[in-house]
């Protein structure tokens, strides 16, 4: 018997959760370079839930796409953070309805008794900081993958 590989689940949509900081690192790596309009951020204070609909680059499929000579893909995914007590941001103009943001990372800054802050770091020095009672984050693909409009994988300079 062998371990599962990325190719085994290549066509299956992601549906992952994070209740610990190490789990969140996995979600962050899958969300790197996700893009979204500023209008796709939603905080429902009464439900203590923050949601973000992103166009996520399919990092888990990159190597297979390169080997097979096919196009890179993106997929729309829903990032949900529960137990949110407050939301703040910097460098994000919520009034600019045409603003497109790029997500660089999702991290957790622990506080006391499991509380802390989930930090969404954006390209261009923007950030969204979510005060949470406890870490509970989910990432779920909500569409079928589609060809990345650029046709390229995102690159990061050294």
Buried (B, 14 or more C-beta within 10 A) or exposed (E): EEEEEEEEEEEEEBEBBBEEEEBBBEBBEBBBBBBBBBEBBEBEEEEBBBBBBBBBBBBBBBEBBEEEEEEBBBBBBBBBBBBBEEBEBEEBEEEEEEBEBBBBBBBBEEEEEEBBBBBBBBEEEBBBBBBBBEBBBBBEBEEEBEEBEEEEBBEEEE
